[in-house]
Amino acid sequence: MTESTASRPTPAAPSTPQSASGWPPVAKAGKPGTYLPAQQAAASTPCGQPQDAAPDEPAGPTGYDDMPDTPATGGAEVLAELKALIARFVILPSDEALDAATLWVAATHLQPSWQHAPRLAVVGPAKRCGKSRLLDVLAETVHQPVLTVNSTPAAVFRSITEEPPTLLVDEADTIFGSPKMAEKNEEMRGLLNAGHQRDRYVLRVVGNDHTPHRFHTFAMAAIAGIGDLPDTIMDRSIVIRMRRRAEGEKVAPYRTKRDSPALHEIRAKIALWTKPLTDQALHLEPAMPVEDRAADTWEPLVIIADLAGGPWPRRARQACSRMVASEAETEEENPSGARILADIRRIFHAAGDPDSITTDQLLFTLNGDPEAPWAESGRGGLTPRGLSTMLREFGISSGNVRIGDGTQRKGYLRHKYADAWRRYCPTVHPLAPSTGSGTGTGTGSRG
């Protein structure tokens, strides 16, 4: 993909009605409630595809690769300068991640306009992946940075005012790195979760007379650490998975006294550009390439991109669709998430999608996969009770199923999984529309 691809002349509008795969509306920079011309006016389904189209792989085309540039404002140049400065000191795992970090920094300067305060989860599998260095750069460019390392929840929520600062939490693995640590710091997790949405307060008593007092929690936050953060925080985050630099990858060393003036200069430019846009950003509601909480989290970044114009509306939507799809794929491989559903979907598919499969057959296949975590679930691997407990969270239970010789055994009906498969692992052997209609054969006497 090249920038020239996106700047090709817009073809003449066809005489026939535009298809559902046309460009989504893009906000017109500086004019709330107005959008760019007709070639982008058609509503789109997620990822810019027709509803019945097969989903793309996360690294593949997003439907936005040929999206034309929009009229640029001064913000487009400011974002380009910021992006170059971040890239000078840190190697991000992808160009989409670099765009996301750039837009996230700019979004911190318009927090009064947002309903949701996206978290930036900067995680890596080991030390020396550049997590703390990225936080160093963010600390010099975001709006009113509050840098914390292993701070108490009380200190953090007392630092959040009606005019939100930007929280920068380093070494989060010292807070959430083990189940015991996470349990001890449950209050911090609750604070970070609550602060994702406006008007979620912490109630505490203060003073000798113990007067109840509401403390603000709403503030954008960047959280860096080794390993994944708790699921509820990751679900509210734009996730950047850092990697160690490979041989030949070079970055400039960062020196606070020498390099912070340039970062402060770009911060001042962002503040100057965004200050008159507060009310305009509040009223913009762009079409998003994702839905639900992911849309809530990414919306401030997409609005910033639309206000800047140029290539940024396209780049923001590319980053959003690709990074969200990548995280969805990662979640499917996570034993604490929907991995069990994805693996059972593969087992049904490999067996020709029978109406039912016995519990013994499922466990034999799950525990026999050397690359899956199930054989390590206990001394004898995953058990019938363990499987039942995991599936109960998704509303799936076992029952009596009839096998080929006419006898009944404990097992699971395929149609019981259809809704959960569509919701939690839709890209794993996608179901035909009629599959989820509850058309089971009735071979289960209960379940």
N, C-alpha and C positions, 0 to 999 in steps of 0.2 A: 504494500500500500504506500502510496506517495501522496504528498500534499497536492500535487498537480491533479491527481485523480479526483480529489474532492472539489476542485475549482473549475471543472468543465462546465461549459454553458448549459443552463437548464433547458431541456427540450421543450418544445411548444406543448401546451396542454392538449391532451387528446380530446376528441369529441365525445368519446364514450365515457361513462362514469368511471371514476378512479377506483382501482381495486383496493381491497382491505390491506394490501401490503405496501401502500404508499407511505411517504414519510410522515412521522408523527408531528404534531404541532410544535414549533420551536418558538419560545417567547421572543418578542422583538425587543432588542436591547433598549433600555431607557423608557419603555412605554408599557406600563402594566396593563394586562388584559388584552394586548394586541399580539398578533402572531405574524410570522413571515408568510410570503405569498402562497398561492394555491398549490404549488407542487409539493408543499409539506403539510397541507391542511387535513389530510385524511387521517382518521384515528387508526391506530395500529394495535395489533395484539402483541403480547409480550415478545420481545426480541425482534419485532418488526416482521413477524411471519404470520401467514394465515393460521387460523386456529387448528386446522387439521394437519399442518405440516409437521414432519418429524423434526425434533429438536436438533440443533447443531451441537457438535462437540465443543467443549469450552474453548479450545484453541483455534477453532475454525471461524468462518465468517459470522458476523453478528447481525447482518442486515443493515448495518450503518456504514459499511466501508466506502460506499459511493455517495454518502450523504453530502450534499453540496455545502460549501462554506456559507456562512451568513455574514452580513455586514459587520465588520470589526469595529469595536470601540477601543478607547484607550486601555481598557482592561485587558484586552487580548495581548497587548505588548507587555503589560505588567506581569501577567501570568507566564509569558514566555521567559521573561527575565528571572522570575522566581524558579521556574523549572530548571533553567540552566544552572542556577546557583545550587539547588539541591543536588543535581547530578554531578556537580564539581566535587562535592565532599562525600557523597554516598552513592553506592551502586544498588539501585533497586532491582528486584527480581524480574521486572518487565517494564516496558514502556507504559502499559496501562497503569501499573502501580505507581510509576513516577507521575503520571497525569493525576491520579487519584490523590496522591500526597499533596501535589500543587494546589488542586482545587479545595482540598480539605483545609489547608492553611488559609486560603482566601476566605473560606466560609466562616472561619472563626471570627472574622471582622464584621460579620453581619448576624451575629447570634440573636439580637432582638427580633429578627424577622422569622426565625425558624420555630416550627412546632416541635421538631425533634432535633436533638443534639447528637450527631453521629459520633460514635467512638472510632478511633483509629487503632486497631490492634496490630502492633508491630511485634511479630513473634518469629522465633527461629528455633531450629533443633539443637543448637549448641552455642557455646560462647564465640565471640569474635565474628558475628554475622553482620555487624553494623547497626544493631538496634539502638544502642546508646548514642552513637554518632548521629543517627537520624533525629533522635530526640534533642540533641544539642542544636541542630540546625532549626528544628521546629521552635525551640525555646526562644530563638532570636527573631522569629518571623511571625508567630501567631499573635493574636490579640491578648494582651494582659496575661502572660504565662505564669502559671503557678506550678513549679517543679517540685515533685514530692518523691521521696524514696522511703518506703515502709512507714508512712505517716499514719496516725490514728484516724479513724473515720470522723471523730469529733473535730479534729483539727482541719480536716478537708472540708466538711460541710460548713464550718464556720468561716472558711475562706471564700465561699461562694455567696455573692451578693445578688441583688436584683439586676445589676449589670454584670452578666456572667463573665468570669475569667475563662482561661483555657487551662484545664488540668493536664499535666504531663507526669505520668506515673511510670517511673523506671524501676527495673528489677522486680517486676510483678510476680516472678516465680518465688520470691521470698514471702509473698502474700498468699498465692494460690498454688504453689508448686507441688503440694501433696494433699491428699484428702484431709489429713489432720490440720495442715495449715489453712486450707480453704474453710474448714469448719470453724476454726478459731477466728477467721476474718470474714465471717458471714455478713457482718454489718457493713463492711466495705463493699462487698459484692452487691448487697442490697442498695447501697448508696449509688454505685455506678449504674445499676439497672434503672433505678428511679430517675436519675438525672438525664436519661435519654429522652424523656418526654416532659414538656412544660407543665408547670403547676402540680408537680409531685413533691411534697414537702416532707421533711423530717421534723417530727414533733418532739421537743425536749422541754423539761422544766428548768428554769434558770432563776438565780437569786436565792436569797434566804427564804423568801416566801414561796419558792417553787412555782413561779408563774409559768404556765405553758407558753411556749414560744415556737413559732414555725420558722424553720431554717430552709433556705432555698437549696435545691439539689441540681437544678437545670444548668448544665455547662458542658461544652464539648470537651472531650478528653482523649488524649493519646496514651496508650498503655503498652509498655514494652516489657518483654520477658522471654525466658527460655521455655518452650513448650506452649501448648494452647492454653488460653484463659478459660475460665468456666463457660460452659455452653451458653448460659443466658447472656453473658457479656459478648461472646463471639457473635451471637445472633443479632446484636445491636451494633455491630462493628463493620467498618470497611477493613478487611483483613489483608495485611501485607506480610507475606511469608519470606523473611529475609534469608539470604544464603551467604556463606563465606565467599570471599573473592577468589576467583580462579587465577591461575598463573596467567599473567599478561593483563589482568584487569587492574587499572590504576585509578586512584582518586587522590585529590590534593589533601595533605594533612590539614586538620582543622586547628587553628590557634585562636583562642577567644579574642585577645586584644587586637590581633592583626585582622581577623576576618569578620568579627561581629559588626564593624561599621557598615560594610557592604550589605549585610543581612538586615541591619536596622534601616538602612536606606530603602530597601525594597519593602520592608514592613510599612514604612511611612507612605510609600507610593500606594500600597494596597489600601491602607486606611483612608487616604485621600480619595481614591477612586470609589471605594464602597460607601463612604459616609453619606453621600446624597442619595444612595440607592435603597436605604432601609425600608421605606414605605413601598417602593416599587417591588422589591424582592418579596415583601410580605404578601402581595396580591398575585404573584405569579404562581401558576399551577401547571407545570409542563407535563406532557405525556412522558411516561416512564417506560423503559424496556423491561422492568421487573414489577413485581406486585408485592402487596402486603408489607411486612416489616422491612424487607429489603428496599422497597420503594420509599418508605419513610426515612430510612437511613441515608439513601443516596440522593434524595430530592434536593437538599441544600447545595450539593456539589453540581447537580445538573442546572439548577437555577443560576449559580455563579457562572457556569459555562455559557448559558444563554445570554446573560447580561454582558459577558465579555465579547461574544460573537467570534467571527473568524472561523478557525477550525475547531474551536473548543466545544461547541454543542455536539459535534460528531465524536470528538475524542472522549468526552465525558460519557456518552452513551455506549461507546465501545468498551471503555473501562468498566462501566457498570455491568453490562450484560456478560462480559467475559469473566470478570472477577467473581460475580455472584454465581455463575454457572460452575466455576472452578471450586468454589466453596461448597456448593451443593454436592459435587462429585466427591469431595473430601469427606463430607458428612456421611455419605452413603458407605464409606469405608471405615467409619468410626464405630467400634463396637458399642459405645455408649449411646449412639444415635440410631440410625436406620440401617446399619450394616446387616443386621439379621434379616430384615425384610428383603434387602437386595440379594442376599445369598439364597434365600428361599425362593425368590423369583427366578433365579438362575436354575435352581434345582427343578422347579416345575417346568420351565422352558425346555431343559435338556431331556426331560421325560416325556415331552410331547404335550404338555399342558393337560394332564389328566384332570378329571373332576375332583380327585382327592389323592392324598399321599399319606401313608401311615406315619405315625410318629417315629417308629423305629427306622424307617427308610430315611426320613429327614435327618435324624441324629447320626445315622451311619455316614451319610454324605457330608454333613457339616463337620463332624469330628474327624473325618478322613481327609479334609483339605489341609495340606501341610502349610499353606500360606495364610490360612484363616486363624482367628484367635480362639475358636471354639474348643479345640482339644485341650486348651490350657485353662478352661473355665473351672476345672476341679480335678480331683485325682483321676477320675474316669472320663473326663471331658464333660461336655454339656449334657445335662440330664433332662428327662422329660419334664420334671418340675421346673428346672431352670429355664427351659425353652418356654414353657407355659407362662412363667412369670414375666419374661421379656415381651412376649406377644400380647399379654393382657393389657399393657400400656397402650397398645394400638387397637384395643377392642376386639382382639382375635382370640378365640378359645377353641380347644380341641373337642372332639366328639367321637362317636362310633361311626366308622366308615366301612363300607363293604369292599372287600378285595376280590381278586379274580376267581378264587376257589369258592366264593359264596359266603365265606365266613366274615365276621366283623372284627375289626381291630380299632384301637385308638388311633386317631389321625386328624387331619385338617382338610377342610373343603377349600378348593381353589377360590370360589367366589367370595369366601370370607375375607380374602386378602386383597381383593380388587381395589377397594377404596383406599386402603393404606398404601398399596403399591403406587397408585396414581398420585397420592399426596407426598410420599416420602422418598420414592426412588423412581420417578417417572421416566428417566432415561434408560433404565435397565429393561430391555426387551419390552418396549411400550405396548400397552394393551390396546386391542381394537375397541372402538366405541361400545360395541355390544357386550364386551366381556364383563363390564362392571354392572350389568343390569340385574344381577342377582338371579341368573338363570341356572343355578345349580341343579343337579339331577335329583336332589333329595335323598342321596345315598346315606346321609348322616341322620341317625335317629334323634340326635340332639346336638347342640353346639352353639 
